[in-house]
Each structure stands twice: as structure tokens, then as C-alpha cells.
């Protein structure tokens, strides 16, 4: 068969059972890390069963953060984990949804490609899924890990599981491996770990014609040998293919836990890959050492409107973990609902103990006054400030209103008829009608001015960062801002769009139109986050900080009087 001739990579599929949120993405990333550290070339891709073409149009409350790749794909947040663990960029091909599969098939049907045939789930949809499973099999990778979103047994996952069955059959025993991640709950009243849900979920896979090769068991307690044997017996696997995945202190522990359980060895053995290299995890371990033995604490406020769902800011939170470890300090993130920062008094109450303030990305009207108030508090009190995307736009508006006296300064996103559109829709966005995949997305070059904090931080004059926005700094106001002290220190060389703003008379104040958090990895913590945390650390140790706090106390006392 043609597919077999093309073969060069081996395939590992990761399915999930019993419940969602077991951490398939982390298990897949951890296995990939272990294989990579043995010198193998690995990528991970995620297949999601929902009908949206991509998660770009989904509300963060539904789906958490939308992760953007260099090539401008709006993807699942698990791709962020893949990049952070492997330190390799992912692309559009790494995240495929049911919607995209159907869209491709229907587009071909409309073109007449099926020559009068009835188009069906099997074989047409499953063929398209298999084609997409293999899209990255171009000789670059020894192993391609595919995470199947959702749970086995879901109606919408069926075509993916069926495609796995077919590919396993076509490629043969040693070229595909199915890892099933499941939950072993602990029943307190019985004092026992229970294997029945796992037995059922494996049975469900078997009904679909897929025998899992390895079972990874999420558990709160260690799995004793008798439980492992029971799972092996009922699920038709060898006992050393039952892997314990015990709850970890941090997701970055999981590769080491999986190594201890020999998940990588087992996978290599079953895929018939000879590799006697010891996994080189020295750098990873030294990162973990720094992460777990921090010196000081710094408190950084993340001001956003989706703070009830921390997954909405996943990459920012992870970038702080990397930057904290780099600075050998613990970053304590305070999640602040921007809607609560209604005036200066509330800002003082909420923000005065912080060592740094980050104003988060976002869309729409809700909570923006609070964001503007938070920027002002950081600016006026010399507290290190980082504004990302909408956060940068709010910093520009704050400066225009409170320093330059442009009272009605606004973004046309919130106030389309404002007479002072300091942030306005990009020209090429004005003709856009569709919402999906039409923002300014992906990596763009930015030129950095030499005499700037940004230059100091990056140590170079040309960078590339990822974007996801429709609105932008309005260059009609550029000169006025520069004269008033807010400098544009990073500019896109092709379009002239402002990418970075900063303030000179402030210890650390940076607004960026791009999303630096998307490029922070364990191996390469992002320089902006590293520098921001460093500034917060310095600030926490300064006298000026105690002055802010003291003033706040006096004012609070006066307010009470
Ligand atoms: N809503 C703003 C825009 O579209 C900012 C987007 C963001 O923060 N990602 O330009």
C-alpha cells in the first residue's frame, strides 16, 4: 500500500479514558522529552474532536488560552506544553480538529474530486485523518506522537480512534504504539485504589478495535504490584506496560517520574527502536533544582478579566515559572480581576504590596478601566510594569489620558467613534468580515532601537515574536507620544507598526504588542520575563517600595478618619 512505502517515522498515539483533564498533553510532552533527550527527533501533534476549525473563535472560558504558532495557527494550549518541553516550534500541522478534517473533505467534494462517489465517514473522513496524522512524516522525525483530544467513548472521538485502528493495521506492529491514559481513583471509604473505570475504558477501546499497548494510570497514591497485575490481566497488557503517573508537585517533574517508571524504555522496546543512550536530562534537572529551591519570593499581579480560569493565561504563568527559576526566586502570581480595580483607592488596596504588575492580553470592553487604572498605579509608583498586547494598548491609552491630557483617548475596539483613536484598527483589518483566523497572527520581525531597555534585554536589534491582534498603536500620534516621553523602541521594519513602547523615567516599564509568553521554554526562558522578574526582585528589595506601602497606609488611615 502506498502509505506503507512513504513511512519513515514511527507513531505513538495517546488516548484518554475515564475523564478529561488527566493531563494527556503533559504525559505526551514528558515522553517526547525523554525520547528527545536520548537523541531521537520527536514532534507532538494534537487532534481535537470538536467542530470548530480551530480554537481561535472560542471564548477562553470554554477552552483556555489560544496558543499561536510561528506560522500563525491558532491552536490548543497543549501545543504550548509541547514547545515548552521540547524547545522546538510547532506549526499549523500540529493541531487538527474535526472541523478542519470535514472542511478539507467537503472542499474536495465540492471540487468534484470524489468522482461521483458517496462521501462517507469511512473511508473518506478516516483517510483524511490518516493523511493528517502523517503530514509531518517528511523525514525530519524518528517518532511522531499524536494526542487524541477528548475521551474514548465520546461519539465525536470515534472517527479518530477508527483512524488509529486503521493506521495501526496498515503500518504493522512495531511502527505504531497506543498509550492509553486513564484514572485509578482512590475510594477513601474503602481505602482502596479502584481499577474498574480503567477496565471499562480499555474495553471501550477494544470495542473500537484498538488494543492499547501501554496503560498510564493517573493516581493520587502509588500503584502497588497487585493493582498493576490486575490492570495488566484485565486490560490485556504486560505488567511492565502498566505505568504509574502519580500526582506531581509541578508538571516539570513528570518527565523524571516517567523515566523512573521506564515509559521511554518500554515505548522504544515495543517500537523496536534500539537506543542505548542515557537520557541527557542534566539541564532539565538543574532547572528543576532552581525551581524547587528558590531564594526570595516576588509577588507579581496578573491583571486580567479571565482570572477565574487560570488556563486562560497558561503561557504567561509558565513563562513566569521559567523566569523565576532563571532568577532563582519564586514568582508568586496574584490573579487580579481587572473589574475590581474601579478607582485609585481600590488599586492601592489591591496592588500596593506587589513587586511587579502585568496587564494581560484580552478582547472587548469588560474590565478595561481597571486595566488602565492598574497601568497608572504601576507608572506613578515606579512599580515594574509589563503590558502584553491589550495590556500594551491600555498603557498607551493611560499615558495619553493622564500624562498628555488627551481626555478621550481610546481604542476604536471599544469606542469606534472616539475623537482620539490612539489605538486603532490596522488598515488591512478593515476589510475583514470573517472572525476566524483573520487577525494579525504569527511571527513578525521587529527592529529594536539601540538605546533602549528592550535592546538591553534582548541584546540584539532584530527579534521575531508572535502576534494575535486586530488593533494597533496609531502612528498619527507617534511624535506626540515620543515628545511626551513614551517611546516606541520596537518597530516592524516592513509596516512601521509599533511593537514595543517604554518609559525612560521609570525603573522598568515595557508594553509589547506581541506575545512574548508564547516563546518561553524551559531551555530558553523568555528574556523579557527574565528581566521583568529581575526588576521585580530588585524593586522588592528597595526602600522606594516601602515608601509606596507607607503612603498607602497613611492614606488608608486618613480615609478611615
Ligand atoms: N483586542 C486587542 C486587539 O485585537 C488585543 C488582542 C490581544 O490582547 N491579544 O488588538
Boltz pocket constraint, residues with backbone or C-beta under 6 A from the ligand:
constraints:
  - pocket:
      binder: B
      contacts: [[A, 360], [A, 361], [A, 362], [A, 363], [A, 364], [A, 388], [A, 389], [A, 390], [A, 391], [A, 413], [A, 468], [A, 469], [A, 470], [A, 471], [A, 472]]
      max_distance: 6.0
